[in-house]
Amino acid sequence: MTATTSQRNERRRRQPSAPLLPFRPQHGGRRPGAGRKPNGLEAGVGHRTRAALAPRFPVHVTVKLRAGLPRLRRRDEYAALRAAFVAGCRGTAAAAGAFRLCHFAVLNDHLHLIVEAQDRVSLSRGIQGLLVRIARKLNKLWARKGKVFADRYHDHILKSPRATRNALRYVLQNSRHAALARSAARGRMVDASQPIDTFTSAPWFDGFRQPIRVRGLEAIVRPITGARTWLLAIGWRRHGLLDLTPATG
């Protein structure tokens, strides 16, 4: 005998229902604080996909030091950095023309680099190789082991003559201009005997409006290589050479 619809519904109502068990909180999904954590105390460079790089564009790269390490703008540290730069200029990638370090600035806790690379892969490998050399030199100097640089490096592709000139001016002159401004604000005498920042590649730069001469430069191995991109070698000069006077730039 076939059960009617009403009889089947009656059976379902009589059956005990299973208790609803609460789900435990899950770790997935989008929420504040989710995602990969930075190496340091604060987030550094976002882990977004980096833009493609054409070989005709130079790149401004910024690399931060890990917190708690000694300052880089000291004689021994700068000597170690220059040795790493020289080794990087003679490395395999540089010899093949895939990666070139053209300019740099050493700050107390970070580095500014202007480089050229064949493509995004060559840039990444070139920067990684250079940072490994730097880390080994500095760790040997500091008698320590471990990471030297924090999180990822930041890069900005320079796609116009003006952008390239602005990057050169920032890398080669920003630290000195800031120091002069602080001295003037404190009412101190401005030292004009050293018109360039010697913790940068400015002593080897030929794009200043005023002629400069650095004593003893011939005894130091050149830590950079010549630019090959049109923007970094010639194009930026369309907007004028760099001025050593802070007011004009």
Secondary structure, DSSP 8 states (H G I E B T S, - for coil): ----HHHHHHHHHHS-----------S-SS-TT-S---SSSS--S---------TT--EEEEEEB-TT---SSSHHHHHHHHHHHHHHHTSHHHHTTSEEEEEEEE-SSEEEEEEEESSHHHHHHHHHHHHHHHHHHHHHHHT--S--B-S--EEEE--SHHHHHHHHHHHHHHHHHHHHHHHHHTT-----S--S-TTBTGGG---BSS----TTGGGS---S----SHHHHTGGGGG--B-SSTTT-
